[in-house]
């Protein structure tokens, strides 16, 4: 009977019945996200593994992820290596401001058996996965529209307004410190890997809700952006037809990633890892001499890293950290970030038209958020609604890819200021 009782007490069912009911809420949230990913197809490539990671990290007794290993914002290698937890270590966590809920998951003298997700999360914490994702993005990106019309670089920069407006809003709310506000603000860049990269350095305890917010709102770009675009433009502006872009030479396309890497790395060194990987992937594509590497970066490498990134990020969404008023505030500020990002690009395009002889259709400014190519497609759809003869897709790709560069630079600025 004793053996049977020990078995029963070791089951997750028993632990749910006698433990924290909050894990049930987290499991329900995970089921909802799985539904959105599978049935509604909201960013399924990352939302599905994130939701599944959220599910398994909240299963009592599974012991696949331990927050305490990463408490305080860095990897606690001493207990990661199997050393018993000391009183000095617990005191140090208190000095770092680690919540009592996280501290309460362990006790002095306890040793941690490292789980699968603990190991996978190292790729996030050390900044490996987001950079490799950027390499795959670069390998599949054509910077030709941006090179052909350099003015659109300004539209990509203006769309980062959402990042800094959201940062200001978070600070004024008094709910977040500077590092946390910067991590939430980066949601406005509409770039999931960048949001994860910044948050893992500035506010790792918020990684779960920020990642969920970033990818959820990226999937909702076709819903969020059109009302803002129509509200800020007249029908005549939406009907503006832009002439076809010039043909960009192969030499220009090869030189572009090299020049951008050098310039950005010298300007904002903290953004160098993201920019360098993005441009290396693009150089694979444009050089034409490493087709095998280009295909691997776009497909096999991208797919493998996406799985690891999604599951390990989802694992950080534990009940102790996710179920809080801060999470609700993050979701609300995410909408603000996307709204201001969209508005920033559109308004700058309208302002530029005051001085340009050849007018820009302001709708392409909304593509400055770096949801590639979804935001560019939204510009195309809205343009054709106003004028069926209007073809804005390639024009919108200019600010769209500029937004990828802009969000990486903004991330570097935030990390330099608050890292």
Wavefront OBJ file of the C-alpha trace (Angstrom):
o trace
v 0.000 0.000 0.000
v 2.861 2.353 0.766
v 4.262 1.856 -2.737
v 0.843 2.520 -4.257
v 0.413 5.695 -2.208
v 3.876 6.892 -3.243
v 2.943 6.325 -6.887
v -0.353 8.187 -6.507
v 1.340 11.124 -4.768
v 3.907 11.313 -7.576
v 1.261 11.716 -10.266
v 0.427 15.090 -11.741
v -3.271 14.550 -10.948
v -2.512 14.377 -7.238
v -0.275 17.438 -7.403
v -2.976 19.452 -9.172
v -5.545 18.417 -6.575
v -3.315 19.360 -3.651
v -1.191 22.087 -5.207
v -1.508 25.335 -7.152
v -4.744 25.640 -9.143
v -3.120 28.300 -11.332
v -1.504 25.625 -13.489
v -4.997 24.698 -14.726
v -5.505 28.255 -15.967
v -2.154 28.121 -17.772
v -3.111 24.817 -19.391
v -6.385 26.363 -20.614
v -4.465 29.341 -22.044
v -2.134 26.891 -23.798
v -5.140 25.075 -25.294
v -6.550 28.390 -26.559
v -3.238 29.283 -28.207
v -3.050 25.831 -29.793
v -6.553 26.401 -31.174
v -5.542 29.776 -32.615
v -2.417 28.289 -34.187
v -4.011 25.156 -35.656
v -7.571 26.213 -36.490
v -7.219 29.967 -37.038
v -3.647 29.700 -38.390
v -2.348 32.662 -36.321
v 1.455 32.545 -36.835
v 1.333 28.735 -36.487
v 5.049 28.142 -37.097
v 5.912 29.753 -33.790
v 2.644 30.038 -31.887
v 2.122 26.275 -31.966
v 5.484 25.334 -30.363
v 5.168 28.272 -27.925
v 1.726 27.037 -26.843
v 2.965 23.466 -26.482
v 5.979 24.643 -24.476
v 3.586 26.578 -22.230
v 1.514 23.434 -21.770
v 4.315 21.068 -20.807
v 6.083 23.533 -18.508
v 2.907 23.806 -16.426
v 2.291 20.062 -16.122
v 2.949 19.284 -12.431
v 5.743 16.800 -11.886
v 7.146 17.002 -15.418
v 10.165 19.004 -14.155
v 11.329 19.992 -17.648
v 11.939 23.669 -16.881
v 13.160 25.285 -13.656
v 12.852 29.072 -13.338
v 15.354 29.101 -10.505
v 18.183 28.131 -12.882
v 17.743 31.466 -14.653
v 16.525 33.604 -11.745
v 18.001 37.064 -11.462
v 18.390 37.495 -15.214
v 21.359 35.203 -15.825
v 22.259 31.508 -15.924
v 23.021 30.250 -12.417
v 25.724 27.858 -13.533
v 26.570 26.660 -10.018
v 23.195 24.987 -9.486
v 22.911 24.206 -13.198
v 25.900 21.926 -12.653
v 24.173 20.029 -9.854
v 25.547 21.868 -6.823
v 23.206 22.037 -3.790
v 21.411 25.331 -3.260
v 23.053 27.335 -0.474
v 21.673 29.964 1.861
v 24.081 32.475 0.300
v 22.517 31.762 -3.098
v 19.006 32.341 -1.720
v 20.119 35.587 -0.090
v 21.595 36.699 -3.399
v 18.279 36.046 -5.158
v 16.551 38.247 -2.603
v 19.032 41.048 -3.276
v 18.336 40.753 -7.007
v 14.610 41.167 -6.411
v 13.604 37.648 -7.483
v 9.979 37.075 -6.474
v 9.161 35.037 -3.390
v 7.045 32.728 -5.566
v 10.117 31.721 -7.606
v 12.301 31.437 -4.506
v 9.649 29.256 -2.920
v 10.012 26.595 -5.619
v 13.285 25.409 -4.057
v 14.854 25.056 -0.622
v 18.358 25.222 0.840
v 20.275 21.980 0.284
v 18.155 20.931 -2.690
v 19.792 19.943 -5.970
v 18.146 20.541 -9.356
v 17.853 17.800 -11.951
v 18.258 19.743 -15.187
v 15.318 19.197 -17.533
v 15.092 19.130 -21.326
v 13.658 22.630 -21.594
v 16.339 24.004 -19.256
v 18.946 22.930 -21.805
v 16.977 24.206 -24.804
v 16.379 27.558 -23.105
v 20.129 28.184 -23.031
v 19.853 28.907 -26.762
v 17.463 31.763 -25.968
v 19.337 33.025 -22.934
v 22.673 33.086 -24.749
v 21.132 34.804 -27.789
v 21.737 31.928 -30.203
v 18.259 31.148 -31.559
v 17.116 34.707 -32.460
v 20.354 35.339 -34.368
v 20.033 32.088 -36.320
v 16.397 32.960 -37.110
v 17.647 36.287 -38.476
v 20.113 34.430 -40.692
v 17.239 32.458 -42.190
v 15.179 35.628 -42.629
v 18.088 37.300 -44.434
v 18.503 34.309 -46.741
v 14.898 34.671 -47.856
v 14.762 38.474 -48.096
v 15.158 40.603 -51.213
v 16.503 44.046 -50.317
v 16.141 45.133 -53.948
v 13.024 47.318 -53.383
v 14.808 49.150 -50.566
v 17.952 49.689 -52.652
v 15.861 50.864 -55.627
v 13.994 53.423 -53.508
v 16.197 54.440 -50.531
v 13.560 56.931 -49.319
v 11.595 53.976 -47.965
v 14.342 53.456 -45.390
v 12.923 56.511 -43.620
v 9.478 54.911 -43.557
v 10.941 51.821 -41.921
v 12.601 54.038 -39.339
v 9.399 56.009 -38.679
v 7.476 52.803 -38.014
v 9.731 52.211 -34.996
v 7.808 55.058 -33.350
v 5.660 52.370 -31.748
v 8.670 51.034 -29.833
v 9.563 54.320 -28.190
v 5.985 55.506 -27.597
v 5.219 52.211 -25.866
v 8.393 52.523 -23.819
v 7.271 55.976 -22.680
v 3.781 54.702 -21.875
v 5.145 51.816 -19.792
v 7.401 54.141 -17.813
v 4.613 56.649 -17.181
v 2.343 53.865 -15.958
v 4.730 53.176 -13.090
v 4.244 49.417 -13.530
v 7.570 48.740 -15.225
v 11.194 49.753 -14.815
v 13.276 51.021 -17.749
v 14.545 47.591 -18.827
v 11.062 46.063 -18.684
v 9.565 49.009 -20.579
v 12.186 48.659 -23.312
v 11.418 44.949 -23.659
v 7.683 45.626 -23.966
v 8.258 48.476 -26.404
v 10.147 46.242 -28.837
v 6.841 44.446 -29.505
v 6.073 47.474 -31.679
v 8.771 46.411 -34.114
v 6.540 43.454 -35.103
v 9.602 41.238 -35.046
v 9.320 38.199 -32.785
v 13.005 37.122 -32.739
v 14.104 40.685 -31.927
v 11.564 40.902 -29.094
v 12.857 37.619 -27.691
v 16.503 38.684 -28.088
v 15.979 41.967 -26.235
v 13.744 40.535 -23.510
v 16.104 37.650 -22.754
v 18.735 40.275 -21.900
v 16.737 43.060 -20.295
v 13.722 41.395 -18.649
v 13.891 37.572 -18.917
v 11.091 37.149 -16.361
v 8.709 38.754 -18.891
v 9.795 36.606 -21.839
v 6.662 34.420 -21.885
v 4.006 37.149 -22.036
v 6.080 39.363 -24.359
v 6.681 36.515 -26.828
v 2.997 35.544 -26.805
v 1.976 39.195 -27.306
v 4.506 39.757 -30.111
v 3.508 36.737 -32.164
v -0.214 37.089 -31.475
v -0.260 40.680 -32.701
v 1.980 39.848 -35.670
v -0.711 37.387 -36.725
v -3.324 40.137 -36.291
v -1.550 42.665 -38.533
v -4.272 42.314 -41.238
v -6.859 43.165 -38.549
v -5.017 45.901 -36.624
v -3.504 47.910 -39.464
v -6.299 48.614 -42.036
v -8.524 50.760 -39.766
v -5.525 52.901 -38.782
v -4.389 53.216 -42.408
v -7.833 54.304 -43.584
v -8.279 56.740 -40.704
v -5.011 58.543 -41.463
v -5.329 58.773 -45.255
v -7.813 60.210 -47.714
v -9.238 58.208 -50.597
v -7.200 60.314 -53.023
v -3.993 59.463 -51.161
v -4.805 55.750 -51.178
v -5.327 55.925 -54.942
v -1.829 57.265 -55.675
v -0.134 55.038 -58.271
v 3.629 54.635 -57.964
v 5.714 53.927 -61.039
v 7.647 50.607 -61.262
v 10.959 50.399 -59.397
v 14.248 50.448 -61.277
v 16.189 47.234 -61.794
v 18.805 46.759 -59.067
v 22.154 45.333 -60.186
v 23.724 42.201 -58.728
v 26.706 44.242 -57.537
v 24.447 46.538 -55.516
v 22.721 43.572 -53.910
v 26.053 42.004 -52.918
v 27.536 45.214 -51.544
v 24.411 46.156 -49.580
v 24.643 43.519 -46.787
v 28.368 44.145 -46.364
v 28.001 47.926 -46.107
v 24.990 47.717 -43.767
v 26.779 45.267 -41.457
v 29.818 47.507 -41.101
v 27.814 50.726 -40.686
v 25.281 49.393 -38.151
v 27.896 47.498 -36.124
v 29.951 50.676 -35.812
v 26.899 52.829 -35.057
v 25.151 50.495 -32.580
v 27.557 47.692 -31.570
v 24.961 45.958 -29.408
v 22.831 45.361 -32.535
v 25.740 43.711 -34.363
v 24.762 40.052 -33.654
v 21.280 40.463 -35.168
v 22.342 42.608 -38.114
v 25.387 40.474 -38.902
v 23.337 37.269 -39.032
v 20.597 38.942 -41.085
v 23.076 40.252 -43.623
v 25.126 37.054 -43.730
v 21.984 35.162 -44.695
v 21.256 37.758 -47.374
v 24.822 37.513 -48.678
v 24.342 33.748 -49.011
v 21.363 34.511 -51.248
v 22.734 37.348 -53.343
v 26.293 36.087 -53.889
v 25.023 33.073 -55.834
v 28.077 30.985 -54.915
v 26.786 29.157 -51.809
v 23.397 27.852 -52.880
v 23.606 24.905 -50.469
v 24.185 27.229 -47.515
v 21.394 29.524 -48.676
v 18.887 26.666 -48.886
v 19.994 25.303 -45.508
v 19.645 28.701 -43.826
v 16.177 29.214 -45.317
v 14.855 25.734 -44.654
v 16.527 23.107 -42.444
v 18.308 25.497 -40.046
v 15.346 27.879 -39.842
v 12.912 25.049 -39.123
v 15.050 23.392 -36.450
v 15.742 26.651 -34.633
v 12.075 27.664 -34.852
v 11.083 24.473 -33.007
v 13.667 24.960 -30.255
v 12.937 28.680 -29.930
v 9.176 28.252 -29.688
v 9.187 25.421 -27.144
v 11.801 27.017 -24.888
v 10.131 30.454 -24.962
v 6.771 28.871 -24.166
v 8.396 27.094 -21.239
v 9.054 30.437 -19.527
v 5.298 31.094 -19.293
v 4.863 29.442 -15.910
v 1.893 30.149 -13.663
v 4.044 32.024 -11.125
v 5.135 34.646 -13.664
v 2.454 34.674 -16.385
v -0.672 35.091 -14.274
v -0.222 38.649 -13.120
v -1.534 42.145 -13.760
v 1.727 42.856 -15.610
v 0.797 40.286 -18.267
v -2.532 42.040 -18.925
v -0.693 45.372 -19.164
v 1.800 43.872 -21.634
v -0.997 42.610 -23.889
v -2.646 46.052 -23.854
v 0.615 47.882 -24.531
v 1.281 45.507 -27.430
v -1.760 46.902 -29.243
v -0.512 50.435 -28.558
v 2.902 49.509 -29.957
v 1.477 48.160 -33.224
v -0.888 51.102 -33.572
v 1.811 53.744 -33.198
v 4.185 51.791 -35.439
v 1.608 51.714 -38.220
v 0.721 55.373 -37.740
v 4.362 56.478 -37.691
v 5.091 55.097 -41.161
v 1.879 56.428 -42.706
v 2.276 59.925 -41.235
v 5.904 60.231 -42.366
v 4.895 59.249 -45.909
v 2.241 62.000 -45.861
v 4.830 64.472 -44.575
v 7.344 63.494 -47.272
v 4.697 64.066 -49.937
v 4.695 67.757 -49.013
v 8.180 68.037 -50.537
v 8.286 65.291 -53.178
v 7.410 65.871 -56.830
v 6.765 62.155 -57.305
v 4.302 61.302 -54.551
v 4.449 58.225 -52.341
v 1.297 56.296 -51.583
v 1.105 56.671 -47.758
v -0.239 53.143 -47.435
v 3.243 51.714 -47.935
v 4.377 53.513 -44.781
v 2.384 51.066 -42.655
v 4.615 48.272 -43.966
v 7.498 49.773 -41.993
v 6.674 47.376 -39.160
v 8.839 44.360 -39.836
v 6.169 41.678 -40.182
v 7.604 40.436 -43.496
v 5.830 40.105 -45.926
v 2.450 40.290 -44.187
v 2.503 44.063 -43.641
v 3.440 44.651 -47.302
v 0.513 42.505 -48.400
v -1.839 44.577 -46.238
v -0.626 47.715 -48.053
v -1.250 46.001 -51.392
v -4.775 44.928 -50.411
v -5.756 48.374 -49.120
v -4.259 50.054 -52.194
v -6.247 47.859 -54.564
v -9.451 48.521 -52.654
v -9.012 52.220 -53.403
v -7.725 51.714 -56.946
v -7.904 48.266 -58.616
v -5.049 49.291 -60.934
v -2.762 49.993 -57.986
v 0.102 47.548 -57.354
v 1.953 48.502 -54.174
v 3.433 45.184 -53.074
v 7.005 45.702 -54.295
v 6.975 49.342 -53.189
v 5.777 48.278 -49.734
v 8.544 45.681 -49.493
v 11.041 48.564 -49.282
v 9.841 49.908 -45.908
v 8.981 46.354 -44.854
v 12.575 45.083 -45.053
v 13.793 48.455 -43.788
v 11.671 47.776 -40.723
v 13.638 44.587 -40.049
v 16.849 46.613 -40.000
v 15.183 49.402 -38.008
v 13.858 47.084 -35.302
v 17.312 45.504 -34.908
v 18.891 48.946 -34.523
v 16.190 49.984 -32.038
v 16.888 46.780 -30.111
v 20.575 47.651 -30.011
v 19.800 51.131 -28.717
v 17.588 49.753 -25.936
v 20.190 47.190 -24.900
v 22.926 49.841 -24.900
v 20.798 52.113 -22.702
v 19.428 49.580 -20.241
v 21.490 46.404 -20.604
l 1 2 3 4 5 6 7 8 9 10 11 12 13 14 15 16 17 18 19 20 21 22 23 24 25 26 27 28 29 30 31 32 33 34 35 36 37 38 39 40 41 42 43 44 45 46 47 48 49 50 51 52 53 54 55 56 57 58 59 60 61 62 63 64 65 66 67 68 69 70 71 72 73 74 75 76 77 78 79 80 81 82 83 84 85 86 87 88 89 90 91 92 93 94 95 96 97 98 99 100 101 102 103 104 105 106 107 108 109 110 111 112 113 114 115 116 117 118 119 120 121 122 123 124 125 126 127 128 129 130 131 132 133 134 135 136 137 138 139 140 141 142 143 144 145 146 147 148 149 150 151 152 153 154 155 156 157 158 159 160 161 162 163 164 165 166 167 168 169 170 171 172 173 174 175 176 177 178 179 180 181 182 183 184 185 186 187 188 189 190 191 192 193 194 195 196 197 198 199 200 201 202 203 204 205 206 207 208 209 210 211 212 213 214 215 216 217 218 219 220 221 222 223 224 225 226 227 228 229 230 231 232 233 234 235 236 237 238 239 240 241 242 243 244 245 246 247 248 249 250 251 252 253 254 255 256 257 258 259 260 261 262 263 264 265 266 267 268 269 270 271 272 273 274 275 276 277 278 279 280 281 282 283 284 285 286 287 288 289 290 291 292 293 294 295 296 297 298 299 300 301 302 303 304 305 306 307 308 309 310 311 312 313 314 315 316 317 318 319 320 321 322 323 324 325 326 327 328 329 330 331 332 333 334 335 336 337 338 339 340 341 342 343 344 345 346 347 348 349 350 351 352 353 354 355 356 357 358 359 360 361 362 363 364 365 366 367 368 369 370 371 372 373 374 375 376 377 378 379 380 381 382 383 384 385 386 387 388 389 390 391 392 393 394 395 396 397 398 399 400 401 402 403 404 405 406 407 408 409 410 411 412 413 414 415 416 417 418 419
